[in-house]
């Protein structure tokens, strides 16, 4: 959606020339020849820039400036004999003034600079508000497993496009990291990445947070507030746990995805935002949409491109790399350089991580504390979730046909060798056979011994 500009100039010829020039530069420009016409436009729109003659027959622009500049930058047009008015306009908050008739080159330069500066100020303001939420965020999409590399290849393919992306995966598997990687590898990387947690606020508060609200929209709304959609202008809006939003917000979000248009709570203006939407869920969104719990049209709009994030139990080869990363990048104690013993790595790799990468981070950081002044993290320093025992959750093997007993044995042995990082004594303990039998089974089924 091109930037919108309102030109308020009572000279019909000059007004028309400015509108034609700015439209030719790719802006969506509207001309008004009086404040009455301008007010009618401003009732329904919020332009990115206003260009106004300093004096019009039905109003004084200088008196209107304090309210106008709260919403968008204003460039004032003045005649040669009105330099004093121009100075007064700058003091009242005008972005710039131009002497009439402004040259085409000067006009295009000032307009571009005004819009770019306004976008930078908005981004800076938004980033300051959100900075604390991002402090300590680590890029732990780390590892060498085939499933992780496949995910990274998928990210690289979709990032340069502008299609909506739906990220599916279990809690703690790193869905927000995938969304950030999509943003960072896109042409939008220079603008804001705006994460929105869809399940932490009540519906009314969430609607205000996402779309913003107008002054007086509800009790306590003592000023206008711009929503996170506007904060994501030119960037990426990440909707985490999208399956939790209510029906009314689903309808408004669908309208925004289809048209790029939205309204603040309590507002009547149709506003435009150019934000790419990336959503994530730990639920089967297709199933709940088929059950009528989620709008199917919104699901299909969101799922233009789907990325499945693998759980950590399916990328066990990455566990040692992730654990080392968390040790190197923890921020609560750095007095001693620590490392993980081979035995502790085996235990970490064998565990099934129902809480995924987030749980691994917690276990490693707890182990750093429990190991105290020691330089090595050992198995006794590892504390897994309640009821974890040896760290097993449901174990499954699957076939596309009815397997023979031999096939079942071979597949289960292969699974346990991977799960126990090739530690044959541990595999023998799980299968309740001797270690010598494990060697024989490995040879019989042609499995690698590592």
Secondary structure, DSSP 4 states (H G I P E B T S, - for coil): -PPEEEEE-S-HHHHHHHHHHHHHTT-EEEEESSHHHHHHHHHH---SEEEEESEETTEEHHHHHHHHTTTSEEEEEE-GGGHHHHHHHHHTT-SEEEESSPPHHHHHHHHHHHHHHHHHHHHHHHHHHHHHHHTT---------HHHHHHHHHHHHHHTS---EEEE--TTS-HHHHHHHHHHTSTTTTS-EEEEETTSS-HHHHHHHHHEE-TTSSTT--S-EE-HHHHTTTSEEEEETGGG--HHHHHHHHHHHHHSEE--BT----EE---EEEEEESS-HHHHHHTTSS-HHHHHHHTTEEEEPPPGGG-GGGHHHHHHHHHHH-SS--SS--EE-HHHHHHHHHS--TTHHHHHHHHHHHHHHHTTT-SEE-GGG----TT-TTT--------SS---HHHHHHHHHHHHHHHTTT-HHHHHHHHTS-HHHHHHHHHHTT----
